[in-house]
Amino acid sequence: MGILYDYEDVVLIGKLRSQGLAYYKPEFQQQPKPPDVFLLKFWCYHDRKGLLHDVTEVLCELELTIKRVKVSTAPDGRVMDLFSSQTPDVKPIRTSEGHNANPKNELHTKKRQEDTIHRLKAVLGDAMMSVEIELAGPEVTACSQGSSFLPPAITEEIFSLELPNERSNGSAASNSLSVTMDNSLSPSHTLIQIICQDHKGLIYDIMRTLKDYKSRLACDASGWEEDSDPNKRNALSSRLRMELFRPLRVAVRSRGPDTELLVANPVELSGRGRPLVFYDITLALKLLNIQIFSVEIARHMIQDREWEVYRILLDEGDGFCVSRNKIEEGVRKKLMGWE
């Protein structure tokens, strides 16, 4: 387990935009063509703990974004895993001969598919029976966008936007988090000082919050005016505190007779989700010696924000004896980089 410590980060930002802190969504900007989505289907002779994480690790190394996962186990013990994966959104880099020197988004080519299959075989070994890779149709691509409805019990428990000091059961972590703004140190900028517990992706969480609020980062010596509107400063301060206190939502709950692990993270306005979330989830479950029965990854609009939601049913077969509190703690610590 790593050492927990306070972390102080200082960010200079320019004047907050006059239209306030509302999220900005361009209406008339032409959207680029979305990256291709591919289906990776493979059969294994038998299941084992950590299999899903090992496959996820290979796909992450190949920079493929996992959009959806389906795990099925046949009565004879064979396992069929179906991954819906998206190629990275990168532009081709052409050599003088016309070849693409950056083939990460070329999963449709035979060479790229053969390389992917070779990497999977190296991880799965003799357990793998077959692998198929094909371009997904529009109906599969549409499935990655979840419905706008989740059970009320989930939305109330997981997606609350209350600040830590507004809760009756405030924790020590929330009490040690502070965000202060100062206009006295610079005639043209607002200084933001953040003191909080360190976690994986701390700078990312600060920057995505500022970016989504359209705050201008001070990157040169131009004379931007400082922000003197206390309402805007208070709103941004509250949002930063909430985002840093709960950058991810983790819960273990009942889903009918089964146990479900639920993890959610906000999606940036650019449409990008938080990197490596599924990788950390599967690694945490592998370390806890827990197998995964099924996975659903989808995006939902909740309280005017888009969330990426992971709903994972756990395999509670013979010998399953890990408490829900231990599962939630193990997954949260891995996601936050606390061990």
N, C-alpha and C positions, 0 to 999 in steps of 0.2 A: 504494500500500500504506500502511495506517495505521501509526501509531507504537504499538509494544507497550510497555506499562508495567505496573508493579505497582499493584494496587488494594487499598485497605484498607477493609473494611466492618465496622462494629460493629453488632451486633444484641443487644438485650436480650430474654431470654426468661424466662418464669416457670418454675415448678416442672414438671419432666417428670412425666408421669402415672405413678401408682404401678404400673400394669400393665406398665410397661417400654416398650420401643421397638418392639413388634410392630405391624404395620400393622393399622388398624382398618377393618372392613367391616361396616356395619350390615346386620343380617339381617332385621329386621322392619319397617324403614322403608319406607313406600310410595314406590315410584319414580315420578317424573313421566313423562308420555308423551314418548317420544323425538321429536326434531324429524323432520319429513318428509325423505325422500330423493328426489331427482329425477334423472332421466336427461337429460343434454344431449347430443344427437347432431348432429354437423354434418359435412358433406362439403366438401372443398376441391378445387379443380382440380389443385393440385400442392402438394407439401410444400416447406418451406424451413426453414433453421436459425432457431431461436428462435420458431417458430410456437407450440409448446406453452407456452412461457413467456408469450407475449403473451396467450394465452387464460387461463392461470393468473392473470395479473395482473388481468384483467377480473373473474374470479370472486372474487378476493380483495378487490377494491374493492367488490364487491357483497356482501361478507361471507358468501360461500358456502364451506363447508368441503368440500374435495375428498376423497372417500372412496375412489374407485377410478378408474383411467384405462385405456382400451384404445385403442391406436393401430394402425390397419391401413392398409396401402398396397396399392392395386390394381395389376395389371400395367401399366395405362396411366398410372400415376403419380398418380392421384387418391388422396386421403387421407380416411379416415373416423376421426374422433376421438369416443370415447364417454366422457363424464364422469359419474360417479355423485357427486352433490353434495348436501350437507346444508344445510338452511336454518339460520340462527342461532337459538339457543335463547333467544329474548327474548319477553316477554309483550306482547300488544297494548296500545297506549295509545289509548284511545278519546276522541275529541273530543266536544263537546256535541251534535254532529249524529250521533254514533254511528260515525264513520269512524275507521279505524286510522291514527294519526299516526306509527306506527313499523312500516311495512309490510315490513321486511326479511325476515320469515318467511312472506311471502305469495307465494311463487313459483307457487302454484297459480292465482293470479288472472291474467287476460288482460293487465292493465296492467303488472304486474311482469314477465311473460314478454316482452312487447313491448319493455320497457326493456332487458332482458337481451340480447335478440336485436339490438337497435339498437347496444348497446355492442360486441357481438362483431363486427358488420358494420363498425363504425368501425375496428376493429383489423385485421381480416382483409382488408378491401377487396374488390377484384374476385376474389380467390382463393376466396372462400366461395361455395359452390353452394346449400346449404340448411342450416337449423337446425330441430331438433325438441326440444321440452321436454315431458316427461311424468312423472307421479308413478310412482316405482318400486314394484314389487310386493314382497311379503315375501321372495321368493327372492333378489332383488337385494340387499335390505337385509342379509340374512343373510350374503351373500358378503363383506361388509366385515370380518367377523370371521374371521381366518385360522385354519387348522388349528393344533392345538397342537404340530405337528411341523415343524421345519426341519432341513435336513441337519446332522449333527454338526459338519462342518467349519465351518459358519457359526456355530453356537452357541458352539463353543469359541473361535473367533477373535474374535468380535464382542462376546459378552455376558459376558465374564469380569468378576467383581466383585472381583478382586484390587485392593488398594490400590497406588498407585505405588511405595511403598518396599518392597513385597513382590516386585516384579519385579526380575529380575537386570539388566535393561537400563533402569534408571531414567533419566529425561530431566531436562534442566535445568528444564523447566516444573514437573515434579513436585517437584523439590527446592526450588523457590521458593514452594510452596504450604504454608501453615501455618494450623492452626486451634487456637486456645487458648481455654480457659475459665477464668474468674476469679470467685470468690465473695467476694473481699475488698473490692470497691468498693461493694457494696450489701448491706445486711442482708436484702433480700427478693428479689433477682434474681441470676441468673447472667449474667455478661457473656461474650459470644462475640466474639472478634476473629478476623477472617479476612483474611489477606494472600495475594493470588494475582494472577495475570495477568488483566487485564480481558478480557471477551468479551461478545458480544451476549447479553442475557438473564441476566446474572450475578445480579441481584437476584431474578429469577424463579426461578432454580435454587436459590438459598438459601431462598426462601420456600416453594417446593413441597416441599423436603426437610423443613423444619421442620413444615410443615402435615401432611405424610404421616406424620410421627412423632408427631403430636398434641402438639407443643410449643406452649405458650401464649405468644403474643407479649405483651410488656408494653406495653399501650396506655393504661394509666392509673396512678394512684398507689396502687392497692390493694396490700395487704401480702402478696403471694404469697411463699411460702417459697422459698429458694434450693435448688437441687438439690445434694445432698451425696453422692450415690451415684457413686463413681468409675467403676463399670462402665457405668452409663447415659451418663455424660459421654463416656467413651472410645468407646462404640458410636456415639453421635451425631457425635462428632468424626471418626471413621473414615468414616462415611457421607457427611458433608459433603465431606471431602477427595476421596472417590471421585467424587461427583456433580459437583464443580467441576472436577476434573481431566479427566473424560470425560463431559460433559453430553450429548454425541451420539456415536454410533458411526458411523464412515465407513470403507468398504473397497471396493476394486475387485478383482474376482476373476473367475475363469473360470466360466462356466455352460455346460457342454458346449463347443461350438466358439465361443461368443460371449463378449463381455465384459460383465460385470454390475457396476453401481454399487449398493452396498447402504448405506443410511442407516437408523439406528434411534435412537429416543428413548423414554425411559420415559414411560408414561401416568400422569397423576395419579390418585389414588384417586377423585376426583370424576368420572373418565372423560374428562377433557379432555386432548387431546394438545398438543404444543408448537406454538405459533402459527407460521405462515408457513414451515414447513420445506420443503414442496414448491416454494413460490415461490423460495426461495433456491437450491434444487437446480437448478431449470430455468434460473434466471438465470446460475448458474455455468457450466452446460453451454453456454448461449448465448454467453457471453463466450469460452469455449474453442472455439467454432465446431463443436460436436458435436451431431448430431441424435440424437433418441430413437426407438428402435424400438418399445418397449412398456414399460408401467409397471404394477406391482402394488403396491397399498397395502393392508395388512392389519394386524390386531392379533394378537399371539401371547402366550401365557402361557409365560414362560421363567424358570426358577429362582424361582418364586412371585411373579414380577412381570409386569405387562402391558407390552408394548412395541408401539410403532407402527413398522412395518417398511416401508421403501420399497425395492423391488427393481426396478431400471431397467436394461433391456437397451439397450445403445448401438448405434447404427447405424454399422457399420464398413464403409461403402461406399468408393467410390474416393476417394482423397486423405486417408483417415483415418491420421493420423500422430502423434497425441497419446499420450504414454506414460501408463501406468497411474499412475505416481507423480505426474505432473503433474495428472491428473484428480482423484486423491484429495486432493492439496494444494489445488487450486483450489476444490473443493467444500467442504472443511473450512474454509478461510479465509473463504469467503462465509458459511457457516453461523455461524461464530464472530465475524463482523464484524471480521476482521483485515485487510481491504483495502477 
